[in-house]
């Protein structure tokens, strides 16, 4: 998969980063360094990404608990179809 990345850096390196899978435009990963959490960095990256392309959250069954909390916190659309052949997580109806 080809990923597009948005990053926020500070004097200690990468403070927060958002990865989007380009073929599906779904969030592949979002991570914020522990010492910078709670500052709205992940939300700022989400807003930058969605301003540039039609990024969506992955299906709930594909998310970690943290990813699900992020999706709930920032809002936005979620994918409507699974993009993984033979996906175990998608045996559940959404």
Secondary structure, 3 states (H helix, E strand, C coil): CCEEEEEEEECCEEEEEEEEECCCCEEEEEEECHHHCCCCHHHHHHHHHHHHCCCEECCHHHCCHHHHHHHHHHCCCECCCCCCCCCCHHHCCC
